[in-house]
Structures are given as C-alpha cells and as structure tokens.
Amino acid sequence: MGKGVCGAVMPVWMGALFSLVALTSLVAVPAARAEGEITARYLAAQGREIVLEIQVGTPAPGSLIVIQRTPRGSSLQKAVPLPKQSGRGEIKWLIRQPSPGTLTLRTTFAEPLSPGAVSAVIRCKDPLTGKMLTIKVP
C-alpha cells in the first residue's frame, strides 16, 4: 500500500495506473486531416507572368482540375504545363496522376495583369474519403 493524493491509502498498482493515464493524456494527437491534403498559393499574381504553386499531399488524388480565372480579353502567350483549354477568361488544366510534392503552373500574358485580376479553383476527389473537394485560391 502507498499514499495517494491527499494522503489517502491506495494499492501501488492504482498509483501506477493513475500515472499511466496522466502520461497518455499528454501525448500529442496528430491532426485529423494532414494526409492527402491539397494546398495552393500564388507566387506571382500580377504582371505578365502568373505562377501558381500547388502542394499535393500523400496519398495524392487521381487527378486535379485547375481552373484559373483571368480578365476577359487577356491574351495568353505561354503556359507550362500546357492547359487543356483556354479562352473566355479561363485557363483549364487536367492533371492526371499528380505526384505528391510541389506542382507549379506558369502562365505568361501579352499584357501585364493588375493585382487581384487572377484567381483559381482546384477540384479533386479526396483520396481518403472519396468526396469532391473544391480549393479556392484568391
């Protein structure tokens, strides 16, 4: 027998059990949604060259649909990788089997675009839940 909290007498095993419960409550619990995450941001969102960086988590989705919105009438000169469609103020990419890591989309326009003139939406199926996701990139 040993002395517990407030001097109460309790078996030694109860003290050990109490210590174990206290220690396990201190163990960090990982974030519920870190795996398979897709994030994106603009590295350059004005001027002639627009650069969108996409971070693809593990497991990666089967495909990504990226729609970049630009001002109507803006003249696309170059895009890497090549988009599936462009025109009417939208550039669309279908990226099949993206690898986990960083994916960069670069577009070059004939005339400079003003701040806030571009935005993007990324659509994909969550590889963990099967639900469709829409990620907005302002």
Secondary structure, DSSP 8 states (H G I E B T S, - for coil): -EE-GGG-EE-HHHHHHHHHHHHHTTS----TT-TT-EEEEEEE-SEEEEEEEEEE-SS--SEEEEEEE--TT--EEEEES--SEEETTEEEEEEES--SEEEEEEEEEEEEE-TT--EEEEEEE-TTT--EEEEEE-
